[in-house]
Amino acid sequence: FLRETSQLYSTDYGSTLLQRERMFSYACTSSSTTAAARCCLTTSVRWKTAKFKPKIAKTRPLKTPSAVALDHFDFYYGPMFGKSRWPSIRLGLLSPNKYVAIINTLSKSATANENLLGDLGTIDMLKRVVGQTAEERVEAKKKQVELQAARAQQVRSLFALFNLTSKLREFAPSPGTISVGELQMGKRHEESRDRFDFEVTGFEGADRQLPTRPHFLYYPRELKVRSYDRGSFADYPPPLRNADNVPGWWLLDGGSIVPVLAMGLEKGDRVLDVCAAPGGKSLAIMLTMLPEKLVCNDAKMSRLGQLKRALSTYIPSDHEIANRVILKRKDATDTRSWDELKCYDKVLADVPCSTDRLSVSQDEANLFSSPNSNLRLSLPQTQTKILVNALRALRVGGSVVYSTCTLSPSQNEAVVENAAAIADERFGIKCVEESLSSLREHLTSSGLFRFSDGCTRGFLVLPFLPSNFGPIMIPSGMAITNTVCLLVNIFLFIICIMQILANFVVLFVWAKHRKLYRNDNLILLVSLAFIDFLYAIEQFPYLIILMAGHKPDNELLDYDAATIIWVGGPSAALMKGGCTITSAIALDRIFALYFPVFYYQQSKKWWSIFCFGLALILAGIDWLICILIVPIQRHPGASNFGGFVNHANRVAFYILIVSTLIGVVPGLLNGFGLFIEIPMLNEISFFVGTCATLSGLSHAFIFAMAHREIRYAIGQDFVWMLRSSFSALSEYLRQLIRYSNQ
């Protein structure tokens, strides 16, 4: 294309010179000069034209590498993002990017530095991300849905077309061919038995499905990030140093902080940063104060030295956190020599990429230059091998965050799918894509980030001028399935059996003794025991299904959605009934304590019956809502009933409304947490089923031990049962002895 353009420009310029030559010859002919002079002038012009044309084509390149990169992006990204978005993204790439300041909390003057940046007009970025009100979140979500509805079909169709095109054109040619005879004789199969010896073709994940499951994140409280608000183009001052010569903050592209948030770091995690240099993300990880160990790896000694200087400058040598950092030099692209296996909880794979912003802004070391073409075309292979080794480094239950600084689908979604397929086929590692929808919504509601609607894996931060972060691509974290839930299910199964027996004893004693049966004050307590008994009966087959469908660590849990919803739904709905009865008991006790005269003058029978009926009605409503609204579809990786209904926002909304009207606090928290997607409340709701089972068992023991009449009746029945059993056993032995004598 460039060679044809060069010829075209040369031809156009030559024709222009020839036209000027003819005009000059005509002017000379019409003058009084001699023919000799006219011929001399004409010959000289022709001689200059012949010399000048090849000189331009040989010594002056028509396009610089940055211009070639920009043309490449116009050709691929233009149709992919559409006319409505690509001009804005293009302008953002050509403009200076926007930074955030990570406060060095290890500095003794950290508070003063944060106040200084606050006085300059910066905002607390994490506070803005997690501190939105419910109304603002709903409004942002509404705008996002309207925007998606306006152009969803066009964007997805174009994205699918050019995603396939980019995969076909940006990969290097196939490393070899296979004949029909070799295929029939199995020769190539024998050659590829070594699982470490493989070539990435780019089509490994074409026919495989990468399952997705919901995921909730905790944002690190110790991490302090300051950013200028949207629309501000102010610069940060150089970082101030304290008396110990420790800098006060680190400037980082705003999009680069997102992978650190997506990791969901927890206290005591062992973390690996596969491609750690120059060290901005590694420093942010350590400033969360959460990892027990951070291993920073890089293959090049020069980059490793740069990383060491950066971390030693910002982390004081006498601070205890300095002992948590370990530097390693290993080639993450070599699957054979990679020996960091199954030893990390979290892995960050910020892999080398085409770096779109630098590609259009500088010519030095540009991957779109002619000498670096092969390196650029082999990037997807390199990235895939790094991601495969990152997956191999995980413990069971760990997660990888894969990130790049490019918009190219062949370096983003394609790499994730191919690496997951290779890890499964070669190393037996089953991967799950963990949805980062809550993180995306929180970042969108802050007004500081804009995301692509056509990204099929994770999310893609798009540069745009008011807040020029990125580009950066964060696929959803991939986690290896964990079978710890089997132990939890076994524990709940044992508790469930005890709950059935305990509540059955309470109900049996109440129904047998007339004095207890006629006591109106016991109706609410017995109603709660009945709800707990039904809950345990419903949980019994549900837990059996969960335990029967369990798989080893290297396989993915895959329960039948209809079975889980129909069998687990009633027990989940009965939790609302138990909460309603508990609230009624609390109100009953309040009236008994503060209004004793009025309380004992009234009959509690109809009030208790009303509360029991209301509890059953509310439980029925919850179950009906779940059956009618929750879509019955596969959710590979989901380990319980909550994994199949987690994204049913309408269910959460209805539960929230009903709980608000009735005043059921646990249901209110659960529905509120699901509706506005607060991670902490969602984590609390994860334990609701376990707590409900334990509370059902504890209720029965409290009734048996605390209420004197029930305790006395149980004692009587227990003694009667022992006497009856002893008498029956004695009679049986007597008959047996008599039969043996005969």
Secondary structure, 3 states (H helix, E strand, C coil): CHHHHHHHHHHHHHHHHHHHHHHHHHHHHHCCCCHHHHHHHHHHHHHHHHHHHHHHHHHCCCCCHHHHHHHHHHHHHHHHHCCCCHHHHHHHHHCCCCEEEEECCCCCCHHHHHHHHHHCCEEEHHHHHHCCCHHHHHHHHHHHHHHHHHHHHHHHHHHHHHHHHHHHHHCCCCCCCCCHHHHHHCHHHHHCCCCCCCCCCCCCCCCCCCCEECCCCCCCCCCCEEEECCCCCCCCCCCCECCCCCECEEEEEHHHHHHHHHCCCCCCCEEEECCCCCCHHHHHHHHCCCCCEEEEECCCHHHHHHHHHHHHHHCCCCCHHHHHEEEECCCCCCCCCCCCCCCEEEEEEECCCCCHHHHCCCCCCCCCCHHHHHHHHCHHHHHHHHHHHHHHCEEEEEEEEEEECCCCHHHCHHHHHHHHHHHHHHHCCCEEEECCHHHHHHHHHCCCCCECCCCCCCEEECCCHHHCCCCEEECCCEEECCCHHHHHHHHHHHHHHHHHHHHHHHHHHHHHCHHHHCCHHHHHHHHHHHHHHHHHHHHHHHHHHHHHCCCCCCCCCCCCHHHHHHHHHHHHHHHHHHHHHHHHHHHHHHHHHHCHHHHHHCCCHHHHHHHHHHHHHHHHHHHHHHHHHCCCCCCCCCCCCHHHHCCCHHHHHHHHHHHHHHCCHHHHHHHHHHHHCCHHHHHHHHCHHHHHHHHHHHHHHHHHHHCHHHHHHHHHHHHHHHHHHHHHHHHHHHHHHHHHHC
